[in-house]
Amino acid sequence: MTKDWQPVTTAPAGPDLELSVIEAGEVHSLAFPCRKEGKKWIDAATGAWVAIRPTHWRQWNKPTLE
């Protein structure tokens, strides 16, 4: 992981974030921005709950499709 990734335990609530998850022993970043709401994660575009257990986060700096 690049050094701008932060532990998920430090993720702020509110801003759009890029999340990474470990699946089948491999690290993957999600292709869409998420937001932390309490202990849950939501898709920033739709507001739908996302059933994930992220390991790291960083600011979302990619273009968002509308």
NUKERO-665311 format. One record per residue: x, y, z of N, C-alpha, C, O in turn. Coordinates in nm, 4 decimals. Layout:
site n.px=X | n.py=Y | n.pz=Z | ca.px=X | ca.py=Y | ca.pz=Z | c.px=X | c.py=Y | c.pz=Z | o.px=X | o.py=Y | o.pz=Z
...
! end
This chain:
site n.px=0.0847 | n.py=-0.1189 | n.pz=0.0000 | ca.px=0.0000 | ca.py=0.0000 | ca.pz=0.0000 | c.px=0.0879 | c.py=0.1234 | c.pz=0.0000 | o.px=0.1976 | o.py=0.1242 | o.pz=0.0559
site n.px=0.0377 | n.py=0.2262 | n.pz=-0.0632 | ca.px=0.1136 | ca.py=0.3501 | ca.pz=-0.0620 | c.px=0.1029 | c.py=0.4151 | c.pz=0.0736 | o.px=0.0139 | o.py=0.3829 | o.pz=0.1523
site n.px=0.1933 | n.py=0.5063 | n.pz=0.1009 | ca.px=0.1987 | ca.py=0.5631 | ca.pz=0.2348 | c.px=0.0836 | c.py=0.6565 | c.pz=0.2693 | o.px=0.0704 | o.py=0.6952 | o.pz=0.3855
site n.px=-0.0006 | n.py=0.6946 | n.pz=0.1724 | ca.px=-0.1124 | ca.py=0.7821 | ca.pz=0.2066 | c.px=-0.2334 | c.py=0.7045 | c.pz=0.2596 | o.px=-0.3320 | o.py=0.7660 | o.pz=0.3002
site n.px=-0.2279 | n.py=0.5728 | n.pz=0.2601 | ca.px=-0.3343 | ca.py=0.4930 | ca.pz=0.3214 | c.px=-0.3233 | c.py=0.5034 | c.pz=0.4730 | o.px=-0.2132 | o.py=0.5030 | o.pz=0.5280
site n.px=-0.4381 | n.py=0.5126 | n.pz=0.5404 | ca.px=-0.4439 | ca.py=0.5235 | ca.pz=0.6850 | c.px=-0.5223 | c.py=0.4042 | c.pz=0.7410 | o.px=-0.6071 | o.py=0.3492 | o.pz=0.6708
site n.px=-0.4966 | n.py=0.3639 | n.pz=0.8634 | ca.px=-0.5746 | ca.py=0.2544 | ca.pz=0.9238 | c.px=-0.7226 | c.py=0.2930 | c.pz=0.9327 | o.px=-0.7555 | o.py=0.4076 | o.pz=0.9633
site n.px=-0.8102 | n.py=0.1984 | n.pz=0.9062 | ca.px=-0.9539 | ca.py=0.2263 | ca.pz=0.9055 | c.px=-1.0033 | c.py=0.2775 | c.pz=1.0410 | o.px=-1.1055 | o.py=0.3459 | o.pz=1.0477
site n.px=-0.9329 | n.py=0.2456 | n.pz=1.1468 | ca.px=-0.9726 | ca.py=0.2925 | ca.pz=1.2797 | c.px=-0.9636 | c.py=0.4438 | c.pz=1.2927 | o.px=-1.0208 | o.py=0.5010 | o.pz=1.3855
site n.px=-0.8929 | n.py=0.5094 | n.pz=1.2015 | ca.px=-0.8789 | ca.py=0.6553 | ca.pz=1.2064 | c.px=-0.9675 | c.py=0.7266 | c.pz=1.1039 | o.px=-0.9584 | o.py=0.8484 | o.pz=1.0891
site n.px=-1.0522 | n.py=0.6528 | n.pz=1.0336 | ca.px=-1.1349 | ca.py=0.7117 | ca.pz=0.9271 | c.px=-1.2339 | c.py=0.8135 | c.pz=0.9843 | o.px=-1.3025 | o.py=0.7853 | o.pz=1.0826
site n.px=-1.2412 | n.py=0.9316 | n.pz=0.9226 | ca.px=-1.3364 | ca.py=1.0326 | ca.pz=0.9687 | c.px=-1.4762 | c.py=1.0071 | c.pz=0.9133 | o.px=-1.4913 | o.py=0.9487 | o.pz=0.8060
site n.px=-1.5768 | n.py=1.0502 | n.pz=0.9855 | ca.px=-1.7147 | ca.py=1.0437 | ca.pz=0.9364 | c.px=-1.7400 | c.py=1.1664 | c.pz=0.8501 | o.px=-1.6947 | o.py=1.2760 | o.pz=0.8831
site n.px=-1.8118 | n.py=1.1488 | n.pz=0.7403 | ca.px=-1.8528 | ca.py=1.2620 | ca.pz=0.6583 | c.px=-1.7948 | c.py=1.2697 | c.pz=0.5191 | o.px=-1.8709 | o.py=1.2646 | o.pz=0.4225
site n.px=-1.6609 | n.py=1.2821 | n.pz=0.5029 | ca.px=-1.6088 | ca.py=1.3015 | ca.pz=0.3674 | c.px=-1.6094 | c.py=1.1729 | c.pz=0.2845 | o.px=-1.6148 | o.py=1.0624 | o.pz=0.3385
site n.px=-1.6037 | n.py=1.1898 | n.pz=0.1520 | ca.px=-1.5910 | ca.py=1.0750 | ca.pz=0.0617 | c.px=-1.4517 | c.py=1.0150 | c.pz=0.0787 | o.px=-1.3509 | o.py=1.0855 | o.pz=0.0753
site n.px=-1.4488 | n.py=0.8830 | n.pz=0.0971 | ca.px=-1.3233 | ca.py=0.8126 | ca.pz=0.1194 | c.px=-1.3076 | c.py=0.6969 | c.pz=0.0221 | o.px=-1.4057 | o.py=0.6371 | o.pz=-0.0219
site n.px=-1.1836 | n.py=0.6667 | n.pz=-0.0104 | ca.px=-1.1508 | ca.py=0.5457 | ca.pz=-0.0853 | c.px=-1.1146 | c.py=0.4411 | c.pz=0.0186 | o.px=-1.0335 | o.py=0.4671 | o.pz=0.1075
site n.px=-1.1736 | n.py=0.3239 | n.pz=0.0082 | ca.px=-1.1499 | ca.py=0.2176 | ca.pz=0.1049 | c.px=-1.0771 | c.py=0.1013 | c.pz=0.0416 | o.px=-1.0911 | o.py=0.0750 | o.pz=-0.0778
site n.px=-0.9997 | n.py=0.0322 | n.pz=0.1222 | ca.px=-0.9380 | ca.py=-0.0920 | ca.pz=0.0762 | c.px=-0.9879 | c.py=-0.2058 | c.pz=0.1641 | o.px=-1.0152 | o.py=-0.1882 | o.pz=0.2828
site n.px=-0.9989 | n.py=-0.3221 | n.pz=0.1028 | ca.px=-1.0425 | ca.py=-0.4424 | ca.pz=0.1721 | c.px=-0.9469 | c.py=-0.5561 | c.pz=0.1370 | o.px=-0.8786 | o.py=-0.5521 | o.pz=0.0347
site n.px=-0.9431 | n.py=-0.6568 | n.pz=0.2228 | ca.px=-0.8650 | ca.py=-0.7763 | ca.pz=0.1937 | c.px=-0.9640 | c.py=-0.8869 | c.pz=0.1617 | o.px=-1.0494 | o.py=-0.9215 | o.pz=0.2432
site n.px=-0.9511 | n.py=-0.9413 | n.pz=0.0422 | ca.px=-1.0403 | ca.py=-1.0480 | ca.pz=-0.0036 | c.px=-0.9555 | c.py=-1.1603 | c.pz=-0.0600 | o.px=-0.8731 | o.py=-1.1388 | o.pz=-0.1489
site n.px=-0.9762 | n.py=-1.2793 | n.pz=-0.0080 | ca.px=-0.8994 | ca.py=-1.3969 | ca.pz=-0.0504 | c.px=-0.7494 | c.py=-1.3707 | c.pz=-0.0394 | o.px=-0.6714 | o.py=-1.4149 | o.pz=-0.1238
site n.px=-0.7096 | n.py=-1.2979 | n.pz=0.0659 | ca.px=-0.5687 | ca.py=-1.2713 | ca.pz=0.0897 | c.px=-0.5077 | c.py=-1.1621 | c.pz=0.0040 | o.px=-0.3870 | o.py=-1.1390 | o.pz=0.0112
site n.px=-0.5884 | n.py=-1.0938 | n.pz=-0.0775 | ca.px=-0.5384 | ca.py=-0.9871 | ca.pz=-0.1637 | c.px=-0.6021 | c.py=-0.8543 | c.pz=-0.1256 | o.px=-0.7184 | o.py=-0.8496 | o.pz=-0.0854
site n.px=-0.5249 | n.py=-0.7458 | n.pz=-0.1384 | ca.px=-0.5741 | ca.py=-0.6121 | ca.pz=-0.1075 | c.px=-0.6361 | c.py=-0.5510 | c.pz=-0.2323 | o.px=-0.5762 | o.py=-0.5515 | o.pz=-0.3399
site n.px=-0.7580 | n.py=-0.4979 | n.pz=-0.2161 | ca.px=-0.8300 | ca.py=-0.4335 | ca.pz=-0.3261 | c.px=-0.8857 | c.py=-0.3009 | c.pz=-0.2773 | o.px=-0.9310 | o.py=-0.2905 | o.pz=-0.1633
site n.px=-0.8826 | n.py=-0.1995 | n.pz=-0.3630 | ca.px=-0.9510 | ca.py=-0.0754 | ca.pz=-0.3261 | c.px=-1.0850 | c.py=-0.0731 | c.pz=-0.3986 | o.px=-1.0972 | o.py=-0.1220 | o.pz=-0.5109
site n.px=-1.1843 | n.py=-0.0161 | n.pz=-0.3334 | ca.px=-1.3174 | ca.py=-0.0084 | ca.pz=-0.3939 | c.px=-1.3173 | c.py=0.0949 | c.pz=-0.5051 | o.px=-1.2447 | o.py=0.1941 | o.pz=-0.4985
site n.px=-1.3986 | n.py=0.0716 | n.pz=-0.6071 | ca.px=-1.4031 | ca.py=0.1577 | ca.pz=-0.7252 | c.px=-1.4983 | c.py=0.2754 | c.pz=-0.7093 | o.px=-1.5169 | o.py=0.3531 | o.pz=-0.8030
site n.px=-1.5587 | n.py=0.2891 | n.pz=-0.5917 | ca.px=-1.6548 | ca.py=0.3969 | ca.pz=-0.5675 | c.px=-1.6293 | c.py=0.4574 | c.pz=-0.4304 | o.px=-1.5794 | o.py=0.3889 | o.pz=-0.3411
site n.px=-1.6629 | n.py=0.5851 | n.pz=-0.4122 | ca.px=-1.6402 | ca.py=0.6486 | ca.pz=-0.2828 | c.px=-1.7401 | c.py=0.6024 | c.pz=-0.1784 | o.px=-1.8558 | o.py=0.5741 | o.pz=-0.2094
site n.px=-1.6940 | n.py=0.5953 | n.pz=-0.0546 | ca.px=-1.7787 | ca.py=0.5570 | ca.pz=0.0583 | c.px=-1.7722 | c.py=0.6646 | c.pz=0.1654 | o.px=-1.6803 | o.py=0.7464 | o.pz=0.1684
site n.px=-1.8722 | n.py=0.6627 | n.pz=0.2534 | ca.px=-1.8742 | ca.py=0.7521 | ca.pz=0.3695 | c.px=-1.9009 | c.py=0.6696 | c.pz=0.4936 | o.px=-1.9758 | o.py=0.5719 | o.pz=0.4910
site n.px=-1.8384 | n.py=0.7108 | n.pz=0.6013 | ca.px=-1.8593 | ca.py=0.6449 | ca.pz=0.7293 | c.px=-1.9752 | c.py=0.7134 | c.pz=0.8006 | o.px=-1.9763 | o.py=0.8354 | o.pz=0.8165
site n.px=-2.0714 | n.py=0.6343 | n.pz=0.8429 | ca.px=-2.1841 | ca.py=0.6841 | ca.pz=0.9210 | c.px=-2.1961 | c.py=0.5960 | c.pz=1.0448 | o.px=-2.2458 | o.py=0.4836 | o.pz=1.0376
site n.px=-2.1504 | n.py=0.6478 | n.pz=1.1576 | ca.px=-2.1459 | ca.py=0.5663 | ca.pz=1.2786 | c.px=-2.0458 | c.py=0.4545 | c.pz=1.2584 | o.px=-1.9288 | o.py=0.4790 | o.pz=1.2289
site n.px=-2.0926 | n.py=0.3309 | n.pz=1.2746 | ca.px=-2.0055 | ca.py=0.2149 | ca.pz=1.2522 | c.px=-2.0294 | c.py=0.1518 | c.pz=1.1161 | o.px=-1.9699 | o.py=0.0487 | o.pz=1.0846
site n.px=-2.1166 | n.py=0.2128 | n.pz=1.0340 | ca.px=-2.1500 | ca.py=0.1574 | ca.pz=0.9030 | c.px=-2.0813 | c.py=0.2369 | c.pz=0.7928 | o.px=-2.0390 | o.py=0.3509 | o.pz=0.8123
site n.px=-2.0715 | n.py=0.1729 | n.pz=0.6758 | ca.px=-2.0191 | ca.py=0.2379 | ca.pz=0.5562 | c.px=-2.1304 | c.py=0.2451 | c.pz=0.4530 | o.px=-2.2063 | o.py=0.1498 | o.pz=0.4350
site n.px=-2.1394 | n.py=0.3587 | n.pz=0.3856 | ca.px=-2.2399 | ca.py=0.3740 | ca.pz=0.2811 | c.px=-2.1725 | c.py=0.4140 | c.pz=0.1505 | o.px=-2.0642 | o.py=0.4725 | o.pz=0.1502
site n.px=-2.2383 | n.py=0.3815 | n.pz=0.0401 | ca.px=-2.1962 | ca.py=0.4265 | ca.pz=-0.0925 | c.px=-2.2251 | c.py=0.5761 | c.pz=-0.0976 | o.px=-2.3397 | o.py=0.6172 | o.pz=-0.0794
site n.px=-2.1241 | n.py=0.6571 | n.pz=-0.1220 | ca.px=-2.1401 | ca.py=0.8023 | ca.pz=-0.1189 | c.px=-2.2376 | c.py=0.8527 | c.pz=-0.2249 | o.px=-2.3016 | o.py=0.9558 | o.pz=-0.2046
site n.px=-2.2503 | n.py=0.7829 | n.pz=-0.3366 | ca.px=-2.3387 | ca.py=0.8275 | ca.pz=-0.4447 | c.px=-2.4844 | c.py=0.7900 | c.pz=-0.4211 | o.px=-2.5744 | o.py=0.8674 | o.pz=-0.4536
site n.px=-2.5083 | n.py=0.6716 | n.pz=-0.3647 | ca.px=-2.6462 | ca.py=0.6226 | ca.pz=-0.3526 | c.px=-2.7009 | c.py=0.6263 | c.pz=-0.2104 | o.px=-2.8223 | o.py=0.6251 | o.pz=-0.1904
site n.px=-2.6126 | n.py=0.6308 | n.pz=-0.1126 | ca.px=-2.6557 | ca.py=0.6249 | ca.pz=0.0268 | c.px=-2.6857 | c.py=0.4842 | c.pz=0.0744 | o.px=-2.7278 | o.py=0.4645 | o.pz=0.1884
site n.px=-2.6642 | n.py=0.3854 | n.pz=-0.0128 | ca.px=-2.6909 | ca.py=0.2457 | ca.pz=0.0224 | c.px=-2.5815 | c.py=0.1922 | c.pz=0.1149 | o.px=-2.4636 | o.py=0.2233 | o.pz=0.0979
site n.px=-2.6223 | n.py=0.1114 | n.pz=0.2128 | ca.px=-2.5283 | ca.py=0.0477 | ca.pz=0.3027 | c.px=-2.4396 | c.py=-0.0475 | c.pz=0.2242 | o.px=-2.4873 | o.py=-0.1190 | o.pz=0.1361
site n.px=-2.3104 | n.py=-0.0486 | n.pz=0.2561 | ca.px=-2.2144 | ca.py=-0.1354 | ca.pz=0.1896 | c.px=-2.1626 | c.py=-0.2351 | c.pz=0.2924 | o.px=-2.1033 | o.py=-0.1959 | o.pz=0.3929
site n.px=-2.1847 | n.py=-0.3633 | n.pz=0.2677 | ca.px=-2.1457 | ca.py=-0.4693 | ca.pz=0.3620 | c.px=-1.9993 | c.py=-0.5058 | c.pz=0.3394 | o.px=-1.9678 | o.py=-0.6018 | o.pz=0.2692
site n.px=-1.9106 | n.py=-0.4274 | n.pz=0.4003 | ca.px=-1.7670 | ca.py=-0.4508 | ca.pz=0.3863 | c.px=-1.6989 | c.py=-0.4370 | c.pz=0.5211 | o.px=-1.7555 | o.py=-0.3826 | o.pz=0.6159
site n.px=-1.5773 | n.py=-0.4868 | n.pz=0.5281 | ca.px=-1.4915 | ca.py=-0.4689 | ca.pz=0.6454 | c.px=-1.3598 | c.py=-0.4120 | c.pz=0.5947 | o.px=-1.2634 | o.py=-0.4858 | o.pz=0.5745
site n.px=-1.3558 | n.py=-0.2806 | n.pz=0.5742 | ca.px=-1.2342 | ca.py=-0.2197 | ca.pz=0.5191 | c.px=-1.1179 | c.py=-0.2273 | c.pz=0.6173 | o.px=-1.1369 | o.py=-0.2372 | o.pz=0.7386
site n.px=-0.9973 | n.py=-0.2226 | n.pz=0.5619 | ca.px=-0.8769 | ca.py=-0.2245 | ca.pz=0.6440 | c.px=-0.8073 | c.py=-0.0895 | c.pz=0.6459 | o.px=-0.7445 | o.py=-0.0533 | o.pz=0.7454
site n.px=-0.8180 | n.py=-0.0136 | n.pz=0.5351 | ca.px=-0.7507 | ca.py=0.1147 | ca.pz=0.5231 | c.px=-0.8373 | c.py=0.2133 | c.pz=0.4449 | o.px=-0.9324 | o.py=0.1746 | o.pz=0.3770
site n.px=-0.8025 | n.py=0.3404 | n.pz=0.4559 | ca.px=-0.8748 | ca.py=0.4452 | ca.pz=0.3851 | c.px=-0.7774 | c.py=0.5554 | c.pz=0.3414 | o.px=-0.6662 | o.py=0.5668 | o.pz=0.3930
site n.px=-0.8226 | n.py=0.6353 | n.pz=0.2455 | ca.px=-0.7564 | ca.py=0.7595 | ca.pz=0.2067 | c.px=-0.8613 | c.py=0.8495 | c.pz=0.1433 | o.px=-0.9705 | o.py=0.8036 | o.pz=0.1099
site n.px=-0.8292 | n.py=0.9766 | n.pz=0.1265 | ca.px=-0.9240 | ca.py=1.0695 | ca.pz=0.0659 | c.px=-0.9588 | c.py=1.0226 | c.pz=-0.0751 | o.px=-0.8730 | o.py=0.9717 | o.pz=-0.1472
site n.px=-1.0838 | n.py=1.0398 | n.pz=-0.1135 | ca.px=-1.1271 | ca.py=1.0044 | ca.pz=-0.2492 | c.px=-1.0815 | c.py=1.1177 | c.pz=-0.3419 | o.px=-1.1243 | o.py=1.2320 | o.pz=-0.3258
site n.px=-0.9962 | n.py=1.0866 | n.pz=-0.4371 | ca.px=-0.9435 | ca.py=1.1872 | ca.pz=-0.5297 | c.px=-0.9700 | c.py=1.1529 | c.pz=-0.6753 | o.px=-0.9080 | o.py=1.2090 | o.pz=-0.7657
site n.px=-1.0620 | n.py=1.0608 | n.pz=-0.6973 | ca.px=-1.0932 | ca.py=1.0202 | ca.pz=-0.8338 | c.px=-1.2205 | c.py=1.0903 | c.pz=-0.8786 | o.px=-1.3029 | o.py=1.1279 | o.pz=-0.7952
site n.px=-1.2377 | n.py=1.1084 | n.pz=-1.0087 | ca.px=-1.3648 | ca.py=1.1673 | ca.pz=-1.0565 | c.px=-1.4812 | c.py=1.0778 | c.pz=-1.0189 | o.px=-1.4700 | o.py=0.9553 | o.pz=-1.0237
site n.px=-1.5929 | n.py=1.1382 | n.pz=-0.9814 | ca.px=-1.7121 | ca.py=1.0642 | ca.pz=-0.9462 | c.px=-1.8110 | c.py=1.0709 | c.pz=-1.0620 | o.px=-1.8454 | o.py=1.1796 | o.pz=-1.1086
site n.px=-1.8564 | n.py=0.9555 | n.pz=-1.1080 | ca.px=-1.9539 | ca.py=0.9519 | ca.pz=-1.2169 | c.px=-2.0900 | c.py=0.9931 | c.pz=-1.1639 | o.px=-2.1275 | o.py=0.9576 | o.pz=-1.0522
site n.px=-2.1626 | n.py=1.0669 | n.pz=-1.2433 | ca.px=-2.2970 | ca.py=1.1087 | ca.pz=-1.2017 | c.px=-2.3985 | c.py=1.0656 | c.pz=-1.3025 | o.px=-2.5176 | o.py=1.0917 | o.pz=-1.2852
! end
